[in-house]
């Protein structure tokens, strides 16, 4: 590694972290002004605000804007180098343009690995404290499932509820069916089902139970029945935010369980999983675009490069949102939906690299 490599790496990472620190302070100031009423209303301790909320907020914020700030940092310091004729001097000294990209790739890889670690391991841990603080001092983040709930609670076992109220832990028009292959072997129906939190059992009202064994079957009915079932009221809480508290391995296991249960919202969790992998690669792609765009000395200088860079970044973010919506509410699978923006901008990066001044 040459002196010029260390110089570019220092410029790259220094600009990135300096910009990130400034932005973090600005965002925290605006966030405090927005939530100050909630803090005062719920008597949130200052120590909890600092250490349980904002200290845990920093890693999440860094990862959220890492590729955007990486792009801005590359545009900013490379444009400065081009304006000061440093790029011309580097290329004139016999260093090829491809060789000059080496420290950029090193820096982008470091930031990409940092993003991967934050998204998959550190942030899920820090988010637990942050969400607990929000629930206690700001608001309850939970949302609830819609009516007509269909779930597979174990292989071959399905439940249906016309409605479930998470506040009372009670549901109506309940049906449970067990299958052996394609044959129905057990069916349980009830007008009402309620969770007994002390005894950890479900209380059924006006139930109908049917056992089937080949050509024979038995039927029983009654007004009340207490039974143990392999699901709890928490399974009916629909909260996509919980994915932010899961590390990579827990998230994979959770997705497998949702696929087994036939949950229609599993696509949202799959999108989140693939985003955690795709975002670090976006850091490298946007770095190549940034160098290619800003290494040319132009009349507009840094302002022109920053404007062009921001435009490309917002287009990239728009693509991410559009294809995520297609995956969540359409028929587009999660994996291509997350990677299509990277693929498109990968071709753009290759094209801009080809036409960049050598």
C-alpha positions as a printed Julia matrix, in Angstrom:
358×3 Matrix{Float64}:
   0.0     0.0     0.0
   1.47    3.32   -1.1
   1.38    6.74    0.49
  -1.28    7.86   -1.99
  -3.46    4.9    -0.93
  -3.28    5.9     2.73
  -3.96    9.5     1.74
  -7.17    8.59   -0.14
  -8.31    6.16    2.58
  -7.79    8.83    5.22
  -9.7    11.35    3.12
 -12.51    8.87    2.41
 -13.08    7.58    5.94
 -12.38   10.96    7.55
 -14.96   12.72    5.4
 -17.5     9.94    5.95
 -17.28    9.88    9.74
 -17.06   13.67   10.05
 -20.21   14.06    7.95
 -21.92   11.28    9.89
 -21.14   12.86   13.27
 -22.47   16.24   12.15
 -25.64   14.67   10.77
 -26.19   12.61   13.92
 -26.08   15.72   16.1
 -28.51   17.54   13.79
 -30.95   14.6    13.75
 -30.78   14.19   17.55
 -31.58   17.9    18.05
 -34.63   17.64   15.76
 -35.7    14.36   17.36
 -35.5    15.85   20.87
 -37.6    18.84   19.79
 -40.22   16.44   18.4
 -40.33   14.09   21.41
 -39.71   16.52   24.27
 -43.43   16.59   25.14
 -43.52   12.78   25.4
 -40.4    12.78   27.6
 -41.93   15.34   29.96
 -45.37   13.72   29.94
 -44.0    10.31   30.96
 -41.26   11.67   33.27
 -38.47    9.98   31.32
 -35.17   10.13   33.26
 -32.33   12.0    31.55
 -30.02    8.98   31.95
 -32.57    6.75   30.18
 -33.0     9.3    27.37
 -29.25    9.44   26.79
 -28.11    5.85   27.37
 -31.22    3.75   26.63
 -32.52    5.73   23.67
 -30.06    8.05   21.9
 -26.92    6.0    22.52
 -28.69    2.99   20.99
 -30.1     5.21   18.24
 -26.64    6.03   16.86
 -25.77    2.58   15.33
 -29.22    2.39   13.7
 -28.8     5.85   12.21
 -25.27    5.13   10.96
 -26.44    2.04    9.12
 -29.57    3.71    7.78
 -27.63    6.43    5.95
 -24.27    4.68    5.47
 -24.46    4.22    1.69
 -25.93    7.7     1.18
 -23.18    9.37    3.21
 -20.56    7.13    1.59
 -21.61    8.46   -1.8
 -21.63   12.08   -0.6
 -18.2    11.65    1.03
 -16.71   10.21   -2.17
 -18.22   12.97   -4.29
 -17.05   15.69   -1.92
 -13.39   14.82   -1.4
 -12.8    13.42   -4.91
 -14.27   16.56   -6.44
 -11.94   18.62   -4.25
  -9.0    16.53   -5.43
 -10.06   17.04   -9.05
 -10.47   20.81   -8.57
  -6.98   21.01   -7.02
  -5.58   18.97   -9.96
  -4.55   16.15   -7.61
  -6.25   13.56   -9.84
  -4.26   14.83  -12.82
  -1.04   14.61  -10.81
  -1.8    11.05   -9.69
  -2.52    9.86  -13.22
   0.49   11.74  -14.63
   2.79    9.98  -12.17
   2.12    6.66  -13.89
  -0.66    5.36  -11.63
  -3.54    4.04  -13.72
  -7.14    4.98  -13.01
  -7.9     1.4   -12.02
  -4.98    1.4    -9.59
  -6.22    4.67   -8.13
  -9.55    2.94   -7.38
  -7.84    0.46   -5.02
  -8.01    2.64   -1.86
 -11.6     3.51   -2.71
 -12.48   -0.18   -2.82
 -10.64   -0.79    0.46
 -12.53    2.02    2.19
 -15.88    1.0     0.68
 -15.29   -2.62    1.75
 -14.55   -1.5     5.32
 -17.76    0.54    5.41
 -19.69   -2.3     3.77
 -18.5    -4.81    6.38
 -19.31   -2.29    9.11
 -22.82   -1.93    7.68
 -23.26   -5.71    7.53
 -22.14   -6.11   11.15
 -24.35   -3.28   12.37
 -27.47   -4.44   10.51
 -27.21   -8.13   11.37
 -25.7    -8.23   14.85
 -25.23   -4.95   16.74
 -28.4    -3.02   15.84
 -30.79   -5.89   16.73
 -29.21   -5.83   20.2
 -29.33   -2.04   20.68
 -32.86   -1.82   19.27
 -34.21   -3.89   22.16
 -33.33   -1.18   24.66
 -34.46    1.57   22.29
 -37.85   -0.03   21.61
 -38.35   -0.76   25.33
 -37.75    2.93   26.01
 -40.2     3.95   23.26
 -42.85    1.6    24.61
 -42.48    2.95   28.15
 -41.99    6.65   27.54
 -43.28    7.4    24.05
 -45.86    4.98   22.69
 -46.7     1.32   22.15
 -45.31    0.33   18.74
 -47.54   -2.71   18.29
 -50.1    -3.07   15.53
 -52.64   -5.84   15.23
 -53.67   -8.38   12.66
 -56.73   -7.96   10.5
 -59.86  -10.05   10.64
 -60.12  -13.51    9.09
 -56.84  -14.9    10.41
 -55.44  -18.04    8.81
 -52.29  -19.65   10.25
 -50.46  -22.96   10.18
 -49.28  -23.44   13.78
 -47.44  -26.72   13.14
 -46.99  -29.08   10.15
 -50.46  -30.21    9.12
 -52.27  -28.14   11.79
 -54.21  -25.03   10.76
 -56.28  -22.49   12.67
 -58.82  -19.91   11.6
 -60.24  -16.95   13.55
 -62.84  -14.54   12.3
 -61.59  -11.91   14.73
 -59.08  -11.58   17.58
 -58.83   -8.72   20.11
 -55.33   -8.45   21.53
 -56.53   -6.17   24.35
 -58.86   -8.82   25.79
 -56.93  -11.85   24.44
 -60.17  -13.2    23.02
 -61.28  -14.34   19.58
 -64.46  -15.4    17.83
 -65.41  -18.12   15.35
 -62.39  -20.32   16.03
 -61.53  -23.44   14.01
 -58.58  -25.83   14.32
 -57.96  -28.61   11.78
 -55.3   -31.36   11.76
 -54.38  -33.27    8.63
 -52.47  -36.49    8.1
 -51.28  -35.94    4.56
 -54.44  -34.84    2.8
 -56.83  -36.54    5.21
 -58.59  -34.6     7.96
 -58.1   -36.42   11.29
 -59.22  -33.83   13.84
 -61.39  -30.72   13.91
 -62.16  -28.34   16.77
 -64.6   -25.42   16.53
 -65.69  -22.85   19.11
 -67.83  -19.73   19.12
 -65.34  -17.95   21.38
 -61.75  -18.54   22.5
 -60.03  -16.7    25.36
 -56.5   -16.88   26.78
 -56.13  -17.63   30.51
 -52.82  -15.94   31.36
 -52.62  -17.48   34.84
 -53.13  -21.11   33.86
 -51.59  -20.71   30.36
 -54.54  -22.43   28.66
 -57.19  -21.48   26.13
 -60.82  -21.34   27.31
 -63.3   -22.38   24.6
 -67.01  -21.59   24.65
 -69.67  -23.61   22.8
 -67.19  -25.99   21.27
 -67.57  -28.8    18.75
 -64.89  -31.5    18.56
 -64.54  -34.23   15.93
 -62.02  -37.11   15.82
 -61.67  -39.07   12.56
 -59.88  -42.43   12.28
 -60.44  -44.0     8.9
 -64.12  -44.75    8.49
 -64.9   -44.19   12.17
 -65.28  -40.9    13.93
 -66.35  -39.5    17.3
 -68.05  -36.2    18.01
 -68.29  -34.28   21.29
 -69.78  -30.9    22.16
 -69.99  -28.75   25.24
 -70.37  -25.28   26.67
 -66.85  -24.93   28.15
 -63.45  -26.48   27.45
 -59.99  -25.61   28.74
 -57.21  -26.86   26.5
 -53.55  -26.32   25.62
 -52.87  -25.22   22.04
 -49.53  -24.53   20.36
 -50.01  -20.77   19.92
 -50.31  -17.72   22.16
 -51.92  -14.26   21.87
 -48.53  -12.8    20.95
 -48.71  -14.77   17.68
 -51.55  -12.5    16.56
 -49.56   -9.3    17.04
 -48.51   -8.0    13.65
 -45.42   -5.85   14.2
 -42.9    -5.64   11.38
 -40.71   -3.53   13.69
 -39.82   -6.66   15.65
 -37.55   -7.67   12.78
 -35.22   -4.87   13.88
 -34.54   -6.74   17.14
 -33.57  -10.0    15.39
 -30.02  -10.84   14.39
 -29.38  -12.59   11.1
 -29.74  -16.14   12.43
 -32.86  -15.41   14.5
 -34.44  -13.69   11.5
 -33.77  -16.71    9.27
 -35.39  -19.01   11.85
 -38.36  -16.65   12.2
 -38.9   -16.59    8.43
 -38.91  -20.41    8.32
 -41.56  -20.48   11.05
 -43.69  -17.95    9.18
 -43.4   -19.94    5.95
 -44.47  -23.07    7.85
 -47.44  -21.22    9.34
 -48.42  -19.8     5.97
 -48.29  -16.19    7.17
 -48.99  -13.84    4.25
 -46.68  -11.18    5.71
 -43.56  -13.36    5.42
 -42.53  -11.4     2.31
 -41.93   -8.32    4.49
 -39.45  -10.24    6.63
 -37.74  -11.73    3.59
 -37.29   -8.25    2.14
 -35.71   -7.08    5.4
 -33.33  -10.05    5.42
 -32.14   -9.49    1.86
 -31.8    -5.73    2.43
 -29.27   -6.42    5.18
 -27.09   -8.2     2.64
 -27.68   -5.95   -0.37
 -26.98   -2.63    1.39
 -23.24   -3.3     1.96
 -22.85   -4.03   -1.77
 -24.63   -0.75   -2.51
 -21.8     1.01   -0.67
 -19.24   -0.36   -3.16
 -21.41    0.34   -6.22
 -22.13    3.93   -5.18
 -18.45    4.47   -4.43
 -17.53    3.51   -8.01
 -20.23    5.83   -9.36
 -19.03    8.63   -7.1
 -15.4     8.35   -8.22
 -16.36    8.14  -11.89
 -18.58   11.2   -11.7
 -16.39   13.46   -9.55
 -12.89   12.66  -10.85
 -13.36   14.93  -13.87
 -12.53   18.59  -13.38
 -15.52   20.67  -14.55
 -16.52   24.32  -14.45
 -19.28   23.72  -11.91
 -16.78   22.22   -9.48
 -17.93   20.61   -6.24
 -21.45   22.05   -6.51
 -22.08   20.37   -9.85
 -20.7    17.03   -8.62
 -22.68   17.13   -5.38
 -25.87   17.98   -7.27
 -25.36   15.13   -9.74
 -24.39   12.76   -6.94
 -27.44   13.59   -4.83
 -29.7    13.16   -7.86
 -28.29    9.66   -8.53
 -28.58    8.77   -4.84
 -32.23    9.79   -4.62
 -32.97    7.86   -7.81
 -31.34    4.82   -6.21
 -33.43    5.24   -3.04
 -36.55    5.66   -5.18
 -35.77    2.41   -7.01
 -35.32    0.62   -3.68
 -38.7     1.83   -2.41
 -40.53    1.06   -5.65
 -39.26   -2.51   -5.94
 -39.85   -3.1    -2.22
 -43.5    -2.1    -2.73
 -43.7    -4.46   -5.72
 -42.44   -7.3    -3.51
 -44.63   -6.47   -0.5
 -47.89   -5.85   -2.31
 -47.31   -7.48   -5.68
 -46.03  -10.75   -7.08
 -42.34   -9.85   -7.3
 -40.19  -12.23   -5.19
 -38.21  -10.63   -2.35
 -34.71  -11.57   -3.55
 -34.85   -9.95   -7.03
 -36.85   -7.0    -5.65
 -34.01   -6.12   -3.27
 -31.18   -6.77   -5.73
 -32.63   -5.15   -8.9
 -31.56   -1.6    -7.84
 -28.02   -2.87   -7.19
 -27.94   -4.63  -10.56
 -29.21   -1.55  -12.43
 -26.78    0.79  -10.7
 -24.02   -1.78  -11.12
 -24.39   -1.39  -14.9
 -24.49    2.4   -14.47
 -21.28    2.23  -12.42
 -19.59    0.11  -15.1
 -20.64    2.53  -17.85
 -19.49    5.62  -15.93
 -16.21    3.89  -15.12
 -15.61    3.22  -18.8
 -16.1     6.86  -19.79
 -14.27    8.34  -16.79
 -11.08   10.3   -17.61
  -8.06    8.01  -17.57
